[in-house]
Amino acid sequence: MRVQLCTVGRLRASPERDLIRDYLDRFAKQGRALALGPASEIEVEDKKNLGMEAEAQLLSRAIPPGALICTLDERGQVMSSPEFAAQLGRWRDSGRQDLAFVIGGADGIHPDLRAKADFSISFGRMVWPHMLVRVMLAEQLYRAATILAGGPYHRL
Ligand SMILES: C[S@@+](CC[C@H](N)C(=O)[O-])C[C@H]1O[C@@H](n2cnc3c(N)ncnc32)[C@H](O)[C@@H]1O
């Protein structure tokens, strides 16, 4: 199952961008034997600054056809890392080829796009900057793959 992060705004060279690449590479390597990945990121840009609706249209175009859609949203479901790993395993086992994670911009995800989502995950009730949410998601994907593989990375 391929994984796509659909995000708003281009991250310039930065520690966050390096971390995302590093975790997504690690996820791809760890996930190979698990039929998970690779994972890539598509950054969309609302160059004319038309707002959340325009962003939602760009994000929708970045989602692969037929993909299972999971938004990242503070109103979504809070889960532990092992629960996230198990959910990832269920999505993989459902036979879907693509899983798209959607992370909104400064104003969040337009309600129409939120309504199209199959699932929504929250990293807690606090609102985080989108570039940190990207890093956190990339790390959780890698962590989930190590949990499914029975590796030592995740410790309680
Ligand atoms: C700065 S936040 C936007 C907040 C906006 N006020 C809203 O209502 O969604 C940018 C994006 O980061 C993600 N995000 C922020 N906090 C989050 C959290 N606690 N859990 C999951 N995703 C979060 C969401 O995708 C959000 O659209």
The ligand as an SDF file (V2000), in Angstrom:
LIG
                    3D

 27 29  0  0  0  0  0  0  0  0999 V2000
   -2.2790   25.2950   11.8820 C   0  0  0  0  0  0  0  0  0  0  0  0
   -3.2860   23.8860   11.6940 S   0  0  0  0  0  0  0  0  0  0  0  0
   -4.8650   24.5870   11.2240 C   0  0  0  0  0  0  0  0  0  0  0  0
   -5.7560   24.7900   12.3480 C   0  0  0  0  0  0  0  0  0  0  0  0
   -7.1260   25.2320   11.9410 C   0  0  0  0  0  0  0  0  0  0  0  0
   -7.5640   26.2300   12.8390 N   0  0  0  0  0  0  0  0  0  0  0  0
   -8.1610   24.1150   11.9490 C   0  0  0  0  0  0  0  0  0  0  0  0
   -9.2310   24.3460   12.4500 O   0  0  0  0  0  0  0  0  0  0  0  0
   -7.8940   23.0290   11.4350 O   0  0  0  0  0  0  0  0  0  0  0  0
   -2.7340   23.1640   10.1800 C   0  0  0  0  0  0  0  0  0  0  0  0
   -3.0550   21.7130   10.0150 C   0  0  0  0  0  0  0  0  0  0  0  0
   -2.2550   20.9470   10.8790 O   0  0  0  0  0  0  0  0  0  0  0  0
   -2.9530   19.7570   11.2390 C   0  0  0  0  0  0  0  0  0  0  0  0
   -3.0630   19.7310   12.7040 N   0  0  0  0  0  0  0  0  0  0  0  0
   -2.8770   20.7350   13.5760 C   0  0  0  0  0  0  0  0  0  0  0  0
   -3.0530   20.3280   14.8290 N   0  0  0  0  0  0  0  0  0  0  0  0
   -3.3600   19.0110   14.7670 C   0  0  0  0  0  0  0  0  0  0  0  0
   -3.6580   18.0040   15.7460 C   0  0  0  0  0  0  0  0  0  0  0  0
   -3.6960   18.2640   17.0290 N   0  0  0  0  0  0  0  0  0  0  0  0
   -3.9140   16.7550   15.2970 N   0  0  0  0  0  0  0  0  0  0  0  0
   -3.8880   16.4510   13.9870 C   0  0  0  0  0  0  0  0  0  0  0  0
   -3.6130   17.3600   13.0100 N   0  0  0  0  0  0  0  0  0  0  0  0
   -3.3620   18.6240   13.4040 C   0  0  0  0  0  0  0  0  0  0  0  0
   -4.3110   19.8000   10.5450 C   0  0  0  0  0  0  0  0  0  0  0  0
   -4.2560   19.0650    9.3330 O   0  0  0  0  0  0  0  0  0  0  0  0
   -4.4680   21.2880   10.2760 C   0  0  0  0  0  0  0  0  0  0  0  0
   -5.3110   21.5010    9.1710 O   0  0  0  0  0  0  0  0  0  0  0  0
  1  2  1  0
  2  3  1  0
  2 10  1  0
  3  4  1  0
  4  5  1  0
  5  6  1  0
  5  7  1  0
  7  8  2  0
  7  9  1  0
 10 11  1  0
 11 12  1  0
 11 26  1  0
 12 13  1  0
 13 14  1  0
 13 24  1  0
 14 15  1  0
 14 23  1  0
 15 16  2  0
 16 17  1  0
 17 18  1  0
 17 23  2  0
 18 19  1  0
 18 20  2  0
 20 21  1  0
 21 22  2  0
 22 23  1  0
 24 25  1  0
 24 26  1  0
 26 27  1  0
M  CHG  2   2   1   9  -1
M  END
$$$$
